[in-house]
Amino acid sequence: MFELFSLNMEKVFNPNTLMIALRIVIILAAGFVLLKILNFSIGRVVKKRFSQQTAMLLKKAIFYTGAFIILITVLRQLGFKLTALLGAAGIAGIAIGFASQTSVSNIISGMFLISEKPFAVGDIIKVNNTMGIILSVDLLSVKIRTFDNLFIRIPNEQLIKTQVTNVTRFPIRRLNIDVSIAYKDDIGKAKEALLEVAKNNPYCLDNPEPFFVIKEFGSSGIDLLLGAWFAKADYLALKNSIMQEIKESFDREGIEIPFPHVSVYTGSETKPLPVTVMEEALIKESEKGS
């Protein structure tokens, strides 16, 4: 037993074995340090010349390529034959390819998305009922962060088959504000009030200038539309401020924003029939009886 233990210890502390272990440690340490420095340096250069999405893809490609080279070097130090290893990897790759057709479809879709560039890192997109900021565009999926700080991964194949809205693709956008006025109010006065609000709002652009449209005669009032152009970063600021300013302007001008209601007439020239709530009528009858 003691002789067997001594024999095993001699193998462990064999000078050749120690040298191989030392070389592997040096290769791993130096390789990953150099890879990190190279990745950081190239990332800084690429950011100045290319988009954030392109820089992210290049950094990932450099990292995985470097890690693969380090892995091959370590295996060679351990005595693995690369020809047999590559043959086994080829067979495994074919088996995995047949077993993961969905992943292959996502990779092909990812290549189309990367080449077509319908969106980039930092854009805000809407897919069905999901809206958020793009964190990364990879070969298998797109990662986004919603406005309530949720992380969502969307497979690339789904993005190819689904309508995707890029909210921030262009530098300016238009905010469409639907508002109604009562039939008794003056449309010209409402138009003047709306355009004045848009003109005085600091987040509303003068070029293109705001516009006014009479949409239709609705069931409760006349439906109007105010279109206001703005820089894409000012969406919330414009929406919150202009909605409040429209309400305040209509209140000052005496313009009514109607709500759904029903009026009963007995003829074209008569006034609406008065409607008395039964509870009020009963209270009056009881007061008369007392």
C-alpha positions in Angstrom: 0.0 0.0 0.0 2.8 2.4 0.9 4.7 1.5 -2.3 1.6 2.2 -4.4 1.1 5.6 -2.7 4.8 6.4 -3.2 4.5 5.4 -6.9 1.4 7.7 -7.4 3.2 10.6 -5.6 6.2 10.2 -7.9 3.9 10.4 -10.9 2.2 13.5 -9.6 5.5 15.3 -8.7 7.2 14.1 -11.9 9.2 17.1 -13.3 7.6 16.7 -16.7 4.1 16.7 -15.2 4.9 19.8 -13.1 6.3 21.6 -16.2 3.2 20.8 -18.2 1.0 22.0 -15.4 3.1 25.2 -15.1 2.9 25.9 -18.8 -0.9 25.4 -18.8 -1.3 27.8 -15.9 0.9 30.4 -17.7 -1.0 29.9 -21.0 -4.4 30.4 -19.3 -3.3 33.4 -17.2 -1.4 35.2 -19.9 -3.8 34.3 -22.6 -6.9 35.6 -20.9 -5.1 38.7 -19.7 -3.9 39.5 -23.2 -7.3 38.7 -24.6 -9.0 41.1 -22.2 -6.5 43.8 -23.0 -6.9 43.2 -26.8 -10.7 43.2 -26.5 -10.8 46.4 -24.5 -8.4 48.2 -26.9 -10.2 47.1 -30.0 -13.5 48.0 -28.4 -12.4 51.6 -27.8 -11.2 52.0 -31.4 -14.3 50.4 -32.9 -16.7 52.5 -30.9 -15.4 55.7 -32.5 -15.9 54.4 -36.1 -18.8 52.0 -35.9 -22.2 51.6 -34.2 -22.6 50.2 -30.7 -24.1 47.1 -32.2 -21.2 46.4 -34.5 -18.7 47.1 -31.7 -20.5 44.6 -29.5 -20.5 41.9 -32.2 -16.8 42.4 -33.0 -15.8 42.2 -29.3 -17.8 39.0 -28.9 -16.2 37.5 -32.0 -12.7 38.4 -30.8 -13.3 37.0 -27.3 -14.7 33.6 -28.5 -12.0 33.2 -31.1 -9.3 34.0 -28.6 -10.8 31.6 -26.0 -11.0 28.8 -28.7 -7.3 29.3 -29.5 -6.3 29.2 -25.8 -8.4 26.0 -25.4 -6.7 24.3 -28.3 -3.2 25.3 -27.0 -4.1 23.8 -23.6 -5.3 20.6 -25.1 -2.1 20.2 -27.1 -0.1 20.6 -23.9 -2.2 17.8 -22.4 -1.3 15.5 -25.3 -4.6 15.5 -27.1 -4.4 14.8 -30.9 -6.2 17.6 -32.7 -7.1 15.5 -35.7 -9.1 13.0 -33.6 -10.6 15.8 -31.6 -11.7 17.7 -34.7 -13.2 14.5 -36.1 -15.2 13.9 -33.0 -16.2 17.6 -32.9 -17.4 17.3 -36.5 -19.6 14.2 -35.8 -20.9 15.9 -32.6 -21.7 19.0 -34.6 -23.7 17.1 -37.2 -25.7 15.4 -34.4 -26.3 18.6 -32.6 -27.4 20.3 -35.9 -30.1 17.7 -36.5 -31.3 18.0 -32.9 -31.4 21.8 -32.8 -33.1 22.9 -36.0 -34.8 25.8 -34.1 -31.4 27.2 -33.1 -30.2 27.0 -36.7 -33.3 28.9 -37.8 -32.6 31.5 -35.2 -29.0 31.8 -36.3 -30.0 32.3 -40.0 -32.7 34.9 -38.9 -30.0 36.6 -36.8 -27.7 36.9 -39.8 -30.6 38.6 -41.7 -31.3 41.0 -38.9 -27.6 41.9 -38.5 -27.2 42.5 -42.3 -30.5 44.3 -42.8 -30.2 46.4 -39.6 -33.8 47.2 -38.9 -32.8 48.3 -35.4 -29.6 48.6 -33.3 -28.5 48.6 -29.7 -30.1 51.4 -27.8 -33.2 51.6 -30.1 -36.7 51.3 -28.7 -38.8 48.6 -30.4 -42.3 47.3 -30.1 -43.0 43.6 -30.8 -46.7 42.7 -30.4 -47.5 44.0 -26.8 -43.8 44.2 -25.7 -41.9 47.5 -25.9 -38.4 48.1 -24.6 -34.8 49.2 -25.2 -32.5 46.9 -27.1 -29.6 45.6 -25.0 -28.0 43.3 -27.5 -28.5 41.8 -31.0 -27.0 38.3 -31.1 -27.2 35.4 -33.5 -29.8 33.5 -31.5 -31.9 36.2 -30.0 -32.5 39.9 -29.2 -32.4 41.0 -25.6 -34.5 44.0 -24.5 -35.2 45.8 -21.3 -38.7 47.1 -20.8 -39.6 50.4 -19.2 -40.6 48.7 -16.0 -37.1 47.1 -15.9 -37.9 43.6 -17.0 -35.4 41.6 -19.1 -37.0 39.9 -22.2 -35.3 37.6 -24.7 -37.0 37.4 -28.1 -35.8 34.6 -30.6 -34.6 36.0 -33.9 -37.0 33.7 -35.8 -40.0 35.4 -34.1 -38.7 38.9 -35.1 -38.4 37.8 -38.7 -42.0 36.6 -38.8 -43.5 39.4 -36.7 -44.1 43.1 -37.4 -41.5 45.1 -35.5 -42.0 48.8 -34.9 -38.8 50.8 -34.4 -40.0 53.7 -32.3 -36.7 55.7 -32.3 -35.4 55.0 -35.8 -35.9 58.6 -36.9 -34.7 61.7 -35.0 -38.2 63.3 -34.9 -41.6 61.9 -34.3 -45.2 63.1 -34.3 -47.6 63.0 -31.4 -51.2 62.7 -32.4 -53.6 64.1 -29.8 -57.3 63.3 -30.2 -59.6 65.7 -28.5 -63.4 66.4 -28.8 -65.4 69.6 -28.4 -69.2 70.0 -27.8 -71.4 70.7 -30.8 -72.3 74.1 -29.3 -68.7 75.3 -29.3 -66.9 77.1 -32.1 -64.5 74.9 -34.2 -62.4 77.9 -35.3 -61.9 78.9 -31.6 -60.9 75.4 -30.7 -58.4 75.3 -33.6 -56.9 78.6 -32.6 -56.5 77.4 -29.0 -54.9 74.1 -30.0 -52.4 75.6 -32.4 -51.5 78.3 -29.8 -50.8 75.6 -27.2 -48.5 73.8 -29.6 -46.8 77.0 -30.6 -45.9 77.9 -27.0 -44.9 74.4 -25.9 -41.0 74.3 -25.7 -40.9 70.6 -26.7 -43.0 71.1 -29.9 -41.0 71.7 -33.1 -41.8 74.6 -35.4 -40.5 72.7 -38.4 -42.4 70.6 -39.3 -45.1 72.8 -37.9 -48.1 71.5 -35.9 -51.3 70.8 -37.9 -55.0 70.6 -37.2 -57.6 68.2 -38.6 -61.4 67.9 -38.1 -61.8 64.1 -38.0 -65.5 63.5 -37.8 -68.8 64.3 -36.1 -68.8 61.9 -33.2 -71.7 60.6 -31.0 -70.9 63.0 -28.2 -69.0 65.8 -29.9 -66.8 67.0 -32.8 -63.6 64.9 -32.9 -60.5 66.9 -33.7 -56.8 66.0 -34.1 -53.7 68.0 -33.2 -50.4 66.7 -34.7 -47.3 68.0 -32.9 -43.7 67.1 -34.0 -41.0 66.6 -31.4 -37.4 65.2 -30.9 -37.6 61.6 -30.0 -36.0 62.1 -26.6 -38.8 64.6 -25.6 -41.8 62.2 -25.9 -42.8 62.1 -22.2 -42.1 65.7 -21.6 -44.2 66.8 -24.6 -47.1 64.4 -23.9 -47.4 65.3 -20.2 -47.1 69.1 -20.7 -49.2 69.5 -23.8 -52.2 67.5 -22.5 -52.3 69.6 -19.4 -52.0 72.8 -21.4 -54.8 71.9 -23.7 -57.2 71.3 -20.8 -56.2 74.6 -19.2 -56.6 76.5 -22.5 -60.1 75.0 -23.1 -61.1 75.9 -19.5 -60.0 79.5 -20.1 -61.8 79.8 -23.4 -65.0 78.1 -22.1 -64.6 75.1 -24.6 -66.3 72.0 -23.3 -64.6 68.6 -23.7 -67.7 66.3 -23.9 -68.3 62.9 -22.4 -70.7 60.3 -23.7 -74.3 61.3 -22.9 -77.8 60.9 -24.4 -80.3 63.7 -25.0 -84.0 63.0 -25.7 -86.0 65.3 -28.0 -89.6 65.3 -29.1 -88.9 67.4 -32.2 -86.2 69.2 -34.1 -87.0 72.6 -32.4 -87.8 71.5 -28.9 -85.6 71.5 -25.9 -84.4 68.2 -24.3 -87.1 66.5 -22.1 -86.3 67.0 -18.4 -85.5 63.7 -16.6 -86.2 63.5 -12.9 -84.5 60.8 -10.7 -87.1 58.8 -8.8 -85.2 59.1 -5.5 -85.4 62.9 -5.7 -89.1 62.8 -6.6 -89.9 60.5 -3.6 -88.0 62.8 -1.3 -90.1 65.8 -2.5 -93.4 63.9 -2.2 -92.5 62.9 1.4 -91.7 66.5 2.3 -95.0 67.6 0.9 -96.9 65.0 2.9 -95.2 66.0 6.1 
